[in-house]
Amino acid sequence: MRSANYLALACAVVLALLVAASCGGGDGQTVRSVGPQASPIEPPFGPTPMPMSQNEALWDWIASNSPEVEPVLRPTYLPSNLTQMTVGMLDQRLGCVLFVIRYSDSAGTTRLAISGGPSYNLPLPGPGAAQEPLDVRQTTGTYQLQDAAEPLALAFLTWHEPGRWGRPGDDWHRDYVEYLISGEGFSKEELLMVANSLQPVTQ
């Protein structure tokens, strides 16, 4: 049985995205308030689990509502045991959509999330964790396994996808998009397969 600490860490990542994510601070360290211009957006997708048949429509919606983000990447490969999806977060800051899309099996024992937007820092690795630099989509990323003794424990894969976040000249502009894939119940190789399957959504 997986430790409840794993679930707490997964929630911490989502909370970090909600609290720390913004389109400010090009150095990736400063959290900048965007004041009244920041507003939640209401997609035509509810918070309850949706069938995988909604996958393409959801990613199309994300891309069409994020004109200042390029590329918006969606998976073309997902493990076959994932049968439902949930919108973990959709928020908009100065034209930049931040998102967390969660996939899970029917029992909720395996979970995978794809996040786009400034996520800043991974949860601190504990004494049993393992972290390593990894080639992800022809750039250097980071792989962090929260329990090195459990290869299918909660793990994170993060990298900077070449592209743009915000408009050139704006102080929140970046020449990349931060992506993060987290998973529980999947090997490092399988998370890499998901990452390497990502393809741009036509905007």
Stockholm file with secondary structure:
# STOCKHOLM 1.0

chainA/1-203         MRSANYLALACAVVLALLVAASCGGGDGQTVRSVGPQASPIEPPFGPTPMPMSQNEALWDWIASNSPEVEPVLRPTYLPSNLTQMTVGMLDQRLGCVLFVIRYSDSAGTTRLAISGGPSYNLPLPGPGAAQEPLDVRQTTGTYQLQDAAEPLALAFLTWHEPGRWGRPGDDWHRDYVEYLISGEGFSKEELLMVANSLQPVTQ
#=GR chainA/1-203 SS CCCHHHHHHHHHHHHHHHHHCCSCCTTSSCCCCCGGGCEECCCSCCSSCEEGGGHHHHHHHHHHTCTTEECCEECSCCCTTCCEEEEEEEEEETTEEEEEEEEECTTSSSEEEEEESCCCCCCCCCTTCEEEEEEETTEEEEEEESCTTCTTSCEEEEEEEEEEESCTTSTTCEEEEEEEEEEESCCHHHHHHHHHHCEECCC
#=GC SS_cons         CCCHHHHHHHHHHHHHHHHHCCSCCTTSSCCCCCGGGCEECCCSCCSSCEEGGGHHHHHHHHHHTCTTEECCEECSCCCTTCCEEEEEEEEEETTEEEEEEEEECTTSSSEEEEEESCCCCCCCCCTTCEEEEEEETTEEEEEEESCTTCTTSCEEEEEEEEEEESCTTSTTCEEEEEEEEEEESCCHHHHHHHHHHCEECCC
//
